[in-house]
Amino acid sequence: MHIKQAAELAGVSVRTLHHYDEIGLLSPDRVTDAGYRIYSDDNLRRLQSILYYRELGFPLKEIGDIVGDPAFDRLAVLEDQRNQLLAKQRQLALMLETIDQSIQEERGEHMMTHEERFKGFDFSQNPYEDEAKERWGSETVEKTNAALQGFGKEAEDRMNEIFRSLAAIRQQAPDSEEAQAVIGDWYRFLNTIGTYTPQAFAGLGEMYTADERFTQSIDRFGTGLAAFMQQAMAVYAERLQDGSA
């Protein structure tokens, strides 16, 4: 099937499939003379494995290592994914139990212990952070995390302010003077909490549209904002490199 059909079937964006092809994670079975990507049944089975691992929080590089292994055994992988999903199901069941007990406590029907209050929570792994480390290196991400912890609510407020400003002008051309001025604020802000080269800045923008998690989070400020930012960031980075920004 064509890429649009495959994307709709899997519930991902066409841009995501393009990105998977670009990084060698999932290439279409063939490309027609007209440039259309055609996905086979084998492609779709591989995509299913990829998406299960994404749902489990695995970074793309690790998924690529797994599905690209010459000894890759799809049956063994499916059984492993099933076990991990069952573990996740058990964790969610514990969290639901915690919520139910919290509701009962608020109603005066139950008194929770400190241990019960946090049963089921597990934030030991952040998939966003793992992916960022893959692209920009651990040192940059760790510096950024340390800076964010130092800024606290002030940094969050500033981020939200910039997102709202960009959302208000997202119908403009990404290379317009106003769009570039506000995206410049975003670039400068990021460089107060870390170190972003023009290339890293443009790459970060690509992740906003390549990864549905980023897209959904950013588009809370306005539908289409992630795509607008990706384009505006690419223009800004290019202008920085040629000295015209």
Secondary structure, DSSP 8 states (H G I E B T S, - for coil): -BHHHHHHHHT--HHHHHHHHHTTS---SEE-TT--EE--HHHHHHHHHHHHHHHTT--HHHHHHHHT-TT--HHHHHHHHHHHHHHHHHHHHHHHHHHHHHHHHHTTS----HHHHTTT---S--HHHHHHHHHH-HHHHHHHHHHHHHHTHHHHHHHHHHHHHHHHTTTS-TTSHHHHHHHHHHHHHHHHHS---HHHHHHHHHHHHHSHHHHHHHGGGSTTHHHHHHHHHHHHHHHHHHT--
